[in-house]
Each structure stands twice: as structure tokens, then as C-alpha cells.
């Protein structure tokens, strides 16, 4: 008998309080990883945001995995549940959130649309390890996208309703797509 493959990344299980209220799904149907940045100052703020109940089902918005700047990884939602992280693709996708300030705290202010925080090497290395592990666990997983690739909607700017800004820009211009694609073998979906 062959030994089980050892995961390359240690992931801390930290389930959201409402995880059992999320719709169940067959992990064999998951073919897409969606990369997000939290657009919040730290993991604690991201956790608090994820715990907020926003839907009639008693659940909220959250990714499956969160990777902090130091490379530590946390699972908020199991792959057997549908997390609310991207419009129109939740049923088929794994959401991975990278702790990064993004446009925080003025997400929709037309004067604050630059994303200037780089992604640390430890965080990107952990992301690549997680994606490789997920490819073993989820055989249909072949594609990857940024939140910005899938949610291209415009909304009125918070500082000037006559101007529009993108709802989502994450993971943003500093995300190292070539490195992640080369190290994971996933194909970018745009």
C-alpha cells in the first residue's frame, strides 16, 4: 500500500460559526480557484468581516482559505461547502483570500483606487503550496482567476456619485501572476 501524499502546507482549521448553513457541494465539481485580497488591515479584521451574517440563510461572505502575510494558512470553510466570495462562480470555485490592505479603508473612493501593498514572498510561497495541494485533492481544479477577472462591475464612487469605480480590483496589479502560474500549473481564466 502506498503512503498518502504529505501536504506541502500546514493549514489551520478555523471554521466560521455558520459553516454548516452553507450549501453542500461535491468537491469533484470544483474546477476554479479565485484569488482575492482581503482589502483589510489584518487577519483579525478579515475574520470579523467573515463572521458577519449577511444572508437570509444565516451565513455571510467569506473565502475558503486565508493566507496571512507571514505565510500562515487558515481554512474558514471546507471545500465541501459553497462559500460566498465571488458573484456567479461560487458553486464551482475555491476562494483564497490573501491578507493585503488593497484599497482599504476607502475602497470605493475615486481618489483611492491604487493598490500599493506588495505580496510578501512567504505569502505567495504558501499560496503556491496550497494550490498544489488543492490540485491533488480536487482533480478537476485546472483554472485560476483573480476576483477582478470575474467581478467587473462598476459602482458609483463614494466621494462622487457621478463617477464610477470598479467594485473589485483584487488581487490587483502587484499580484505575481507569472510566478503563481509557473509554480502551480493552473491556467488563468479571464
C-alpha positions in Angstrom: 0.0 0.0 0.0 1.3 3.4 -1.0 1.6 6.1 1.8 -0.7 9.1 1.5 0.9 12.2 -0.1 2.0 14.5 2.6 0.6 18.0 2.2 3.1 20.7 1.5 1.4 23.4 3.6 0.1 23.2 7.1 -3.4 24.7 7.2 -5.1 25.6 10.5 -8.8 24.8 10.6 -10.8 27.8 11.9 -14.4 27.2 10.7 -16.8 30.1 10.6 -19.7 29.8 13.1 -22.2 29.4 10.2 -20.2 27.0 8.0 -22.9 24.2 8.4 -25.5 26.6 6.9 -23.6 27.0 3.7 -24.8 24.8 0.8 -23.1 21.5 0.4 -21.4 20.6 -2.8 -19.4 17.8 -4.5 -15.7 18.7 -4.4 -15.3 16.9 -7.7 -17.2 19.8 -9.4 -14.6 22.4 -8.2 -12.6 23.5 -11.3 -11.6 27.1 -10.4 -9.5 28.8 -7.8 -10.3 32.5 -7.3 -7.6 34.7 -5.7 -8.7 37.6 -3.6 -7.1 40.1 -1.3 -8.9 40.9 1.9 -8.6 44.7 1.4 -8.4 44.9 5.2 -5.5 45.7 7.5 -5.0 42.3 9.1 -6.3 38.7 9.5 -8.4 39.7 12.6 -10.3 42.2 10.6 -10.8 39.7 7.8 -12.1 37.1 10.3 -14.5 39.6 11.9 -15.8 40.5 8.4 -16.3 36.8 7.5 -18.2 36.2 10.7 -20.8 38.9 9.9 -24.2 37.3 9.0 -25.4 39.0 5.7 -27.7 36.4 4.1 -31.2 35.1 5.0 -29.6 31.6 5.4 -27.7 32.9 8.4 -24.3 33.0 6.6 -22.0 35.7 5.4 -19.3 36.5 2.8 -16.1 34.5 3.1 -13.4 32.7 1.2 -12.4 29.1 1.9 -8.8 29.8 2.8 -7.0 32.8 4.2 -3.2 33.3 3.9 -1.6 35.9 6.2 1.5 37.9 5.2 3.8 35.5 7.1 2.5 32.5 5.1 0.3 31.0 7.7 -2.8 29.5 6.2 -6.3 29.1 7.7 -9.4 27.2 6.4 -12.6 29.1 7.3 -14.8 26.9 5.0 -14.3 23.3 3.9 -14.2 22.5 0.2 -17.4 20.5 0.6 -19.3 23.8 1.2 -20.1 26.7 -1.1 -18.5 29.9 0.3 -19.8 33.3 -0.8 -16.8 35.0 -2.3 -17.4 35.8 -6.0 -20.6 36.5 -7.9 -21.7 33.8 -10.3 -18.9 31.3 -9.7 -19.2 30.2 -6.0 -20.6 26.7 -6.7 -17.5 25.8 -8.8 -14.8 27.7 -7.1 -12.5 27.7 -4.1 -12.0 31.2 -2.7 -8.5 32.1 -1.4 -8.0 35.4 0.4 -4.6 36.9 0.8 -4.3 39.4 3.7 -3.5 42.7 2.0 -4.7 46.2 2.5 -5.7 46.7 -1.1 -7.7 50.0 -1.2 -8.6 49.9 2.5 -10.1 52.0 4.1 -11.5 53.9 1.1 -12.4 51.1 -1.2 -14.8 53.0 -3.5 -13.3 56.5 -3.2 -12.3 57.5 -6.8 -9.1 59.0 -5.4 -8.1 55.8 -3.7 -8.0 53.2 -6.4 -4.3 52.3 -6.2 -3.3 49.1 -4.6 0.3 49.6 -3.4 1.0 46.8 -0.8 3.2 44.1 -2.3 2.5 40.4 -1.6 5.4 39.0 0.6 7.3 36.1 -0.6 6.2 33.9 2.3 2.6 34.6 1.4 3.0 33.7 -2.3 5.0 30.6 -1.5 2.2 29.5 0.9 -0.4 30.2 -1.8 1.5 28.1 -4.4 1.9 25.2 -1.9 -1.9 25.4 -1.1 -2.8 25.4 -4.8 -0.6 22.4 -5.5 -2.2 20.6 -2.5 -5.7 21.5 -3.8 -4.9 20.2 -7.3 -4.2 16.8 -5.6 -7.4 17.0 -3.5 -9.6 18.4 -6.3 -8.8 16.6 -9.6 -11.0 18.9 -11.7 -9.1 22.0 -10.5 -7.4 23.4 -13.6 -8.1 27.1 -13.7 -7.3 30.2 -11.6 -8.7 33.7 -11.8 -8.5 36.9 -9.9 -11.6 38.4 -8.3 -11.1 41.3 -10.7 -11.4 38.9 -13.7 -14.8 37.7 -12.7 -16.5 40.7 -11.0 -16.0 43.5 -13.4 -19.0 45.6 -12.2 -18.9 49.3 -11.8 -20.5 51.2 -8.9 -20.8 54.9 -8.1 -17.7 56.3 -6.3 -18.3 57.0 -2.6 -16.8 60.5 -3.0 -18.6 61.5 -6.2 -21.7 59.6 -7.4 -21.3 60.9 -10.9 -18.1 58.9 -11.3 -17.9 55.1 -11.3 -15.2 52.8 -10.0 -14.7 49.0 -10.2 -16.3 47.1 -7.4 -13.4 44.6 -7.2 -9.7 45.1 -8.2 -8.2 42.2 -6.3 -5.8 40.7 -6.2 -4.5 43.8 -8.1 -1.5 44.9 -10.1 1.1 43.7 -7.7 0.0 40.1 -7.6 2.7 37.9 -9.2 0.7 36.0 -11.8 3.7 34.6 -13.8 5.2 33.1 -10.6 1.9 31.6 -9.4 1.0 30.1 -12.8 4.5 28.7 -13.3 4.6 27.1 -9.8 1.0 25.6 -9.9 0.4 24.6 -13.5 -3.0 26.2 -13.4 -4.4 28.1 -16.4 -5.6 31.7 -15.9 -9.3 32.3 -16.7 -10.1 35.8 -17.8 
